[in-house]
């Protein structure tokens, strides 16, 4: 009976009768895990990033094709999606009105030029009008020739009127000169007659004093002498009046010449001013005519065409189409929320994932931030499918991918509008900081007075 009792005691000794040792082991394991995790959370750094969506865009943006004046469409030479070269004609507007305006100004310039030459000839009192050699450009133009003929006729008519007026005055001067000459001849004759009266009076006075002649005869001679002196005075008055009229006629001749030159000079100034205005208008009309051919400013692809029908009316200043540049390097444009902008700086690294390609076979690419807008701008609704489309303000940032990164994806060539997801790397923080920062921020706001 003793043997079985001994075996039972030995078995009982190996049975665990207390959980203290297991509890100590468990507590130790938990403490080790907590201590290790806490050390890792407080010391290990985790890289942060701002995640946003974006699109590939051309550095120069789309080139908007507009027309300053507008007009009627004559030809449309491109279609949506066509590739065009710089300087290639995209659209031609009707040139009827610009050509008519330019022709009208051309004829007006020819008239002003002809008037300028005519008035200069009149101002210089030239007897004949000769067109300068520069007028050879007008040969063969019937309308311009009629203008030149009209100006030549005007010159001849005005020259003829001037010469007629001068000839009339010169004839009156000639008649007055003849009257002066005749008057002087008459004065000479009357003076001789008066001298004879004087001699006869002297002789007759001696005879009367000797009683050899009657006084009545002496008185008759004295009356004749007085009449001769009166005639001399009258003739001298007529000669003086004729000379005054000659002087006035000469002044009139000078006045006619002076007035003719003055009128020509005044008209010449008006013509020169009008000629300058016409030439400025011609330059503007020529520019308008040149602009009827709408050309591509850069090499690219035609997008967003708004006119498709010849005969349609293009409004002045309105977008006709856009050219998406081909040669421009593409950047990634993303939107950054205002609360994240303090973490985004030029030069920061970024990781790009091409959302439009197979994520398993397509590696992520590295890039860098090259631009951050100085101020917030209104977010454009529909800019990207991942954006909420709201009108809240955002900051614009651009990310550049170097060519050697592009080469990591064989045959990859980005096109404008391709969607991407961008991770802009920010500063490193510990896991503990990630956990406590929201709580600290909440307490900071909660204990402020309002």
C-alpha positions as CSV (number, residue, x, y, z in Angstrom):
1,X,0.0,0.0,0.0
2,X,2.9,2.3,0.5
3,X,4.1,2.0,-3.1
4,X,1.1,3.5,-4.8
5,X,1.0,6.3,-2.3
6,X,4.6,7.3,-3.2
7,X,3.8,7.4,-6.9
8,X,0.8,9.6,-6.4
9,X,2.9,12.1,-4.4
10,X,5.5,12.2,-7.1
11,X,3.0,13.0,-9.8
12,X,1.4,15.8,-7.8
13,X,4.7,17.5,-7.4
14,X,5.0,18.2,-11.2
15,X,1.5,19.6,-11.5
16,X,1.4,23.5,-11.8
17,X,-0.7,24.5,-8.9
18,X,-0.1,28.4,-9.2
19,X,-0.4,31.0,-12.2
20,X,2.1,33.5,-10.8
21,X,5.0,32.4,-13.0
22,X,2.9,32.6,-16.2
23,X,1.5,36.0,-15.2
24,X,5.0,37.3,-14.7
25,X,6.1,36.0,-18.1
26,X,3.1,37.6,-19.7
27,X,3.5,40.9,-18.0
28,X,7.2,40.9,-19.0
29,X,6.3,40.1,-22.6
30,X,3.7,42.9,-22.7
31,X,6.1,45.4,-21.0
32,X,8.8,44.5,-23.5
33,X,6.4,45.1,-26.4
34,X,5.1,48.4,-25.0
35,X,8.6,49.6,-24.2
36,X,9.9,48.6,-27.6
37,X,6.9,50.1,-29.5
38,X,7.1,53.3,-27.4
39,X,10.8,53.6,-28.1
40,X,10.1,53.1,-31.8
41,X,7.2,55.5,-31.8
42,X,9.2,58.2,-30.0
43,X,12.5,57.8,-32.0
44,X,11.8,56.3,-35.4
45,X,11.2,59.0,-38.1
46,X,8.4,58.5,-40.6
47,X,8.5,60.5,-43.9
48,X,5.4,62.6,-44.5
49,X,3.8,63.5,-47.8
50,X,1.0,65.7,-49.2
51,X,-1.1,63.6,-51.6
52,X,-2.8,65.4,-54.5
53,X,-3.9,64.8,-58.0
54,X,-2.7,66.6,-61.1
55,X,-2.4,66.7,-64.8
56,X,0.4,67.1,-67.3
57,X,0.3,70.6,-68.8
58,X,2.5,72.5,-71.3
59,X,4.8,75.0,-69.8
60,X,3.5,77.7,-72.1
61,X,-0.1,76.8,-71.7
62,X,-2.4,76.5,-74.7
63,X,-2.1,79.2,-77.2
64,X,-5.4,80.9,-77.7
65,X,-6.0,82.1,-81.3
66,X,-8.0,85.3,-81.5
67,X,-8.6,88.0,-84.1
68,X,-8.4,91.7,-83.3
69,X,-11.1,92.8,-85.8
70,X,-13.2,89.8,-86.5
71,X,-14.8,89.2,-89.8
72,X,-16.5,86.7,-92.1
73,X,-14.9,83.2,-92.5
74,X,-13.7,82.6,-96.1
75,X,-11.7,79.3,-95.6
76,X,-11.1,76.9,-92.7
77,X,-7.8,75.0,-93.4
78,X,-7.5,72.9,-90.2
79,X,-9.7,70.7,-88.1
80,X,-9.8,69.6,-84.5
81,X,-6.8,67.4,-83.7
82,X,-4.7,68.5,-86.7
83,X,-0.9,69.0,-86.1
84,X,0.2,72.4,-87.4
85,X,3.6,74.1,-87.8
86,X,4.5,77.6,-86.6
87,X,3.3,80.1,-89.2
88,X,0.9,77.7,-90.9
89,X,-2.4,79.3,-92.0
90,X,-5.3,78.1,-89.9
91,X,-8.2,80.2,-91.2
92,X,-8.7,82.9,-93.9
93,X,-11.2,85.7,-93.4
94,X,-13.0,87.5,-96.2
95,X,-10.8,90.4,-97.4
96,X,-13.4,92.4,-99.4
97,X,-13.9,95.1,-96.9
98,X,-10.2,95.6,-95.9
99,X,-9.2,95.7,-99.6
100,X,-12.0,98.3,-100.3
101,X,-10.9,100.4,-97.4
102,X,-7.2,100.2,-98.4
103,X,-8.1,101.2,-102.0
104,X,-10.1,104.2,-100.8
105,X,-7.2,105.3,-98.7
106,X,-4.8,104.7,-101.6
107,X,-6.8,107.0,-103.9
108,X,-7.0,109.6,-101.1
109,X,-3.3,109.5,-100.7
110,X,-2.8,109.9,-104.4
111,X,-5.1,113.0,-104.4
112,X,-3.3,114.5,-101.4
113,X,0.1,113.9,-103.1
114,X,-1.1,115.5,-106.3
115,X,-2.5,118.5,-104.3
116,X,0.8,118.8,-102.4
117,X,2.8,119.1,-105.6
118,X,0.3,121.5,-107.1
119,X,0.1,123.8,-104.1
120,X,3.9,123.8,-103.8
121,X,4.1,124.9,-107.4
122,X,1.6,127.6,-106.7
123,X,3.4,128.8,-103.6
124,X,6.6,129.0,-105.6
125,X,4.8,130.9,-108.4
126,X,5.8,128.3,-111.0
127,X,4.3,128.8,-114.4
128,X,4.2,125.1,-115.3
129,X,3.4,122.0,-113.2
130,X,5.5,118.9,-113.6
131,X,4.8,115.6,-111.7
132,X,7.8,114.2,-109.8
133,X,9.5,110.9,-110.8
134,X,7.9,109.2,-107.8
135,X,4.5,109.5,-109.5
136,X,5.6,106.8,-112.0
137,X,4.0,104.3,-109.6
138,X,0.6,105.6,-110.5
139,X,1.1,104.7,-114.2
140,X,-1.6,102.5,-115.5
141,X,-4.1,103.3,-112.8
142,X,-7.0,105.1,-114.5
143,X,-8.6,106.4,-111.3
144,X,-5.3,107.9,-110.2
145,X,-4.7,109.4,-113.6
146,X,-8.1,111.1,-113.5
147,X,-7.1,112.6,-110.1
148,X,-3.8,113.9,-111.6
149,X,-5.6,115.3,-114.6
150,X,-8.1,117.1,-112.3
151,X,-5.2,118.6,-110.3
152,X,-3.4,119.7,-113.5
153,X,-6.6,121.4,-114.7
154,X,-7.0,123.1,-111.3
155,X,-3.4,124.4,-111.5
156,X,-3.9,125.7,-115.1
157,X,-7.2,127.4,-114.2
158,X,-5.9,129.1,-111.0
159,X,-2.7,130.2,-112.8
160,X,-4.9,131.6,-115.6
161,X,-7.1,133.5,-113.2
162,X,-4.0,134.9,-111.4
163,X,-2.4,136.0,-114.7
164,X,-5.7,137.5,-115.8
165,X,-6.0,139.6,-112.6
166,X,-2.4,140.6,-112.9
167,X,-2.7,141.5,-116.6
168,X,-5.8,143.7,-115.8
169,X,-3.9,145.6,-113.1
170,X,-0.9,146.0,-115.4
171,X,-3.1,147.3,-118.2
172,X,-4.6,149.9,-115.8
173,X,-1.1,150.9,-114.8
174,X,-0.1,151.2,-118.4
175,X,-3.1,153.5,-119.1
176,X,-2.3,155.6,-116.0
177,X,1.4,155.9,-117.1
178,X,0.2,157.1,-120.5
179,X,-2.0,159.7,-118.7
180,X,0.9,160.8,-116.7
181,X,3.0,161.2,-119.8
182,X,0.3,163.1,-121.6
183,X,-0.3,165.3,-118.6
184,X,3.4,166.2,-118.3
185,X,3.4,167.1,-122.0
186,X,0.4,169.3,-121.5
187,X,2.0,170.9,-118.5
188,X,5.1,171.7,-120.5
189,X,3.0,173.3,-123.3
190,X,1.0,175.3,-120.9
191,X,4.1,176.4,-119.0
192,X,5.5,177.7,-122.4
193,X,2.3,179.5,-123.1
194,X,2.4,181.0,-119.6
195,X,6.0,182.2,-120.3
196,X,4.9,183.8,-123.5
197,X,2.0,185.5,-121.6
198,X,4.6,186.8,-119.1
199,X,6.8,188.3,-121.8
200,X,3.8,189.9,-123.6
201,X,2.5,191.3,-120.3
202,X,5.9,193.0,-119.7
203,X,6.0,194.5,-123.1
204,X,2.4,195.5,-123.0
205,X,2.8,197.2,-119.6
206,X,5.6,199.4,-121.0
207,X,3.4,200.4,-124.0
208,X,0.5,201.2,-121.7
209,X,2.7,203.3,-119.4
210,X,3.9,205.2,-122.6
211,X,0.3,205.6,-123.7
212,X,0.9,203.6,-126.8
213,X,-1.5,200.8,-125.9
214,X,-4.8,200.4,-124.1
215,X,-5.1,198.8,-120.7
216,X,-7.8,196.5,-121.8
217,X,-5.2,194.7,-123.9
218,X,-2.9,194.3,-120.9
219,X,-5.8,193.0,-118.8
220,X,-6.6,190.4,-121.5
221,X,-3.0,189.2,-121.4
222,X,-3.1,189.0,-117.7
223,X,-6.3,187.0,-117.8
224,X,-4.7,184.5,-120.3
225,X,-1.6,184.2,-118.0
226,X,-3.9,183.4,-115.0
227,X,-5.8,180.8,-117.1
228,X,-2.5,179.1,-118.1
229,X,-1.4,178.9,-114.4
230,X,-4.7,177.4,-113.5
231,X,-4.4,174.8,-116.3
232,X,-1.0,173.9,-115.0
233,X,-2.3,173.4,-111.5
234,X,-5.1,171.2,-112.9
235,X,-2.8,169.1,-115.0
236,X,-0.4,168.7,-112.0
237,X,-3.3,167.4,-109.9
238,X,-4.3,164.9,-112.6
239,X,-0.7,163.7,-112.9
240,X,-0.4,163.3,-109.1
241,X,-3.7,161.4,-109.0
242,X,-2.6,159.1,-111.8
243,X,0.7,158.4,-110.0
244,X,-1.3,157.5,-106.8
245,X,-3.4,155.1,-108.8
246,X,-0.3,153.5,-110.3
247,X,1.1,153.0,-106.8
248,X,-2.1,151.4,-105.6
249,X,-2.3,149.2,-108.7
250,X,1.2,147.9,-108.0
251,X,0.3,147.3,-104.4
252,X,-2.8,145.3,-105.7
253,X,-0.5,143.2,-107.9
254,X,1.7,142.4,-104.9
255,X,-1.4,141.7,-102.9
256,X,-2.7,139.3,-105.5
257,X,0.6,137.4,-105.5
258,X,0.8,137.4,-101.7
259,X,-2.8,136.2,-101.4
260,X,-2.2,133.5,-103.9
261,X,0.9,132.3,-102.1
262,X,-0.8,132.6,-98.7
263,X,-3.8,130.6,-99.9
264,X,-1.6,127.9,-101.4
265,X,0.4,127.6,-98.2
266,X,-2.6,127.4,-95.9
267,X,-4.1,124.7,-98.2
268,X,-0.8,122.9,-98.3
269,X,-0.6,122.7,-94.5
270,X,-4.1,121.1,-94.5
271,X,-3.1,118.7,-97.2
272,X,0.1,117.7,-95.4
273,X,-1.9,117.0,-92.2
274,X,-4.5,115.0,-94.1
275,X,-1.7,113.1,-95.9
276,X,-0.1,112.1,-92.6
277,X,-3.5,110.9,-91.3
278,X,-4.1,109.0,-94.5
279,X,-0.8,107.2,-94.3
280,X,-1.4,106.2,-90.7
281,X,-4.8,104.8,-91.7
282,X,-3.2,103.0,-94.6
283,X,-0.8,101.3,-92.3
284,X,-3.7,100.2,-90.1
285,X,-5.7,99.0,-93.1
286,X,-2.6,97.1,-94.4
287,X,-2.3,95.4,-91.0
288,X,-6.0,94.6,-91.1
289,X,-5.6,93.1,-94.5
290,X,-2.6,91.1,-93.4
291,X,-4.5,89.7,-90.4
292,X,-7.2,88.1,-92.6
293,X,-4.8,85.1,-92.7
294,X,-4.8,83.6,-89.2
295,X,-1.6,81.7,-88.6
296,X,-0.4,79.3,-85.9
297,X,2.0,81.0,-83.4
298,X,3.7,77.7,-82.5
299,X,4.0,74.1,-83.6
300,X,1.2,72.1,-81.9
301,X,-2.1,70.4,-82.1
302,X,-5.4,72.2,-82.9
303,X,-7.9,71.9,-80.0
304,X,-11.2,73.6,-78.9
305,X,-12.2,74.8,-82.3
306,X,-15.2,77.1,-82.0
307,X,-15.9,77.8,-85.7
308,X,-16.5,75.1,-88.3
309,X,-18.6,76.8,-91.1
310,X,-17.2,79.0,-93.9
311,X,-19.3,82.2,-94.0
312,X,-19.7,82.3,-90.3
313,X,-18.9,85.5,-88.4
314,X,-15.8,85.6,-86.1
315,X,-16.4,88.1,-83.2
316,X,-13.6,90.5,-82.5
317,X,-11.4,89.3,-79.6
318,X,-13.2,85.9,-79.1
319,X,-11.3,82.7,-79.0
320,X,-11.3,80.9,-82.4
321,X,-9.3,77.8,-81.4
322,X,-6.4,76.8,-79.2
323,X,-3.0,75.4,-80.1
324,X,-1.6,72.8,-77.7
325,X,2.2,73.2,-78.1
326,X,4.1,70.0,-79.0
327,X,7.7,71.2,-78.5
328,X,7.1,72.6,-75.0
329,X,8.2,70.4,-72.1
330,X,5.4,69.2,-70.0
331,X,5.1,69.8,-66.2
332,X,2.6,68.3,-63.7
333,X,0.2,70.9,-62.3
334,X,-1.3,70.1,-59.0
335,X,-3.6,71.9,-56.5
336,X,-2.5,72.3,-52.9
337,X,-4.9,73.1,-50.1
338,X,-4.2,76.3,-48.1
339,X,-3.7,74.3,-44.9
340,X,-0.9,72.3,-46.6
341,X,0.8,75.1,-48.4
342,X,3.3,75.8,-45.6
343,X,4.7,72.3,-46.2
344,X,5.3,72.8,-50.0
345,X,8.4,74.6,-51.1
346,X,10.3,74.9,-54.4
347,X,12.9,72.2,-54.6
348,X,11.0,69.6,-52.6
349,X,11.1,66.0,-53.9
350,X,7.9,64.4,-55.2
351,X,6.9,60.9,-56.2
352,X,4.6,60.6,-59.2
353,X,2.3,57.7,-59.9
354,X,0.8,57.5,-63.4
355,X,-2.8,56.7,-62.7
356,X,-3.7,56.2,-66.3
357,X,-1.2,53.3,-66.7
358,X,-1.0,49.8,-65.2
359,X,0.1,50.3,-61.6
360,X,1.7,46.8,-61.3
361,X,4.0,47.2,-64.3
362,X,4.6,50.9,-64.2
363,X,7.1,52.2,-61.7
364,X,6.7,55.5,-59.8
365,X,8.7,58.4,-61.0
366,X,10.7,61.0,-59.0
367,X,10.4,64.7,-59.6
368,X,10.8,68.0,-57.8
369,X,8.6,71.0,-57.2
370,X,9.7,73.9,-59.5
371,X,6.9,76.4,-58.9
372,X,4.5,77.4,-56.1
373,X,2.0,80.2,-56.7
374,X,2.5,83.3,-54.6
375,X,-1.2,83.5,-53.8
376,X,-4.2,81.4,-53.7
377,X,-6.4,81.2,-56.8
378,X,-10.0,80.1,-57.4
379,X,-10.1,76.4,-58.0
380,X,-11.6,75.5,-61.4
381,X,-14.4,73.1,-61.1
382,X,-13.8,70.0,-63.2
383,X,-10.0,70.5,-63.4
384,X,-9.4,66.9,-62.3
385,X,-11.8,64.1,-61.7
386,X,-10.3,63.6,-58.2
387,X,-11.0,67.2,-57.2
388,X,-14.3,68.0,-55.5
389,X,-15.1,70.7,-58.0
390,X,-15.7,73.3,-55.3
391,X,-14.9,77.0,-55.7
392,X,-12.6,77.1,-52.7
393,X,-9.2,78.8,-53.1
394,X,-6.2,76.6,-53.7
395,X,-2.5,77.1,-54.4
396,X,-1.0,76.0,-57.7
397,X,2.2,74.0,-57.7
398,X,4.1,72.5,-60.6
399,X,6.3,69.4,-60.5
400,X,9.0,68.6,-63.1
401,X,10.2,65.1,-64.0
402,X,13.7,64.8,-65.5
403,X,14.2,63.0,-68.7
404,X,16.3,60.2,-67.2
405,X,13.3,59.4,-64.9
406,X,11.0,59.3,-68.0
407,X,13.4,56.8,-69.6
408,X,12.6,54.3,-66.9
409,X,9.3,53.6,-68.6
410,X,10.1,52.4,-72.2
411,X,8.3,54.3,-74.9
412,X,6.6,56.6,-72.4
413,X,5.8,60.1,-73.7
414,X,3.5,62.2,-71.6
415,X,0.8,64.2,-73.3
416,X,-1.1,67.2,-72.0
417,X,-4.1,66.3,-69.8
418,X,-2.7,62.9,-68.6
419,X,-3.8,62.4,-65.0
420,X,-1.2,61.6,-62.2
421,X,-1.1,61.2,-58.5
422,X,1.6,63.2,-56.7
423,X,3.1,62.6,-53.3
424,X,5.0,65.8,-52.3
425,X,7.4,64.8,-49.5
426,X,7.3,66.9,-46.4
427,X,9.4,66.8,-43.2
428,X,9.9,63.7,-41.1
429,X,8.0,63.1,-37.9
430,X,7.9,60.3,-35.3
431,X,4.8,58.1,-35.0
432,X,4.2,59.6,-31.5
433,X,4.1,63.1,-33.0
434,X,1.6,61.8,-35.6
435,X,-0.6,60.5,-32.8
436,X,-0.3,63.5,-30.4
437,X,-0.4,66.4,-32.8
438,X,-4.2,66.3,-33.5
439,X,-4.8,66.1,-29.7
440,X,-2.5,69.0,-29.0
441,X,-4.1,71.1,-31.8
442,X,-7.5,70.3,-30.3
443,X,-6.4,71.4,-26.8
444,X,-4.8,74.5,-28.3
445,X,-8.1,75.6,-29.9
446,X,-10.2,74.4,-27.0
447,X,-8.5,76.6,-24.3
448,X,-8.6,79.9,-26.3
449,X,-11.0,82.6,-25.4
450,X,-13.5,83.5,-28.1
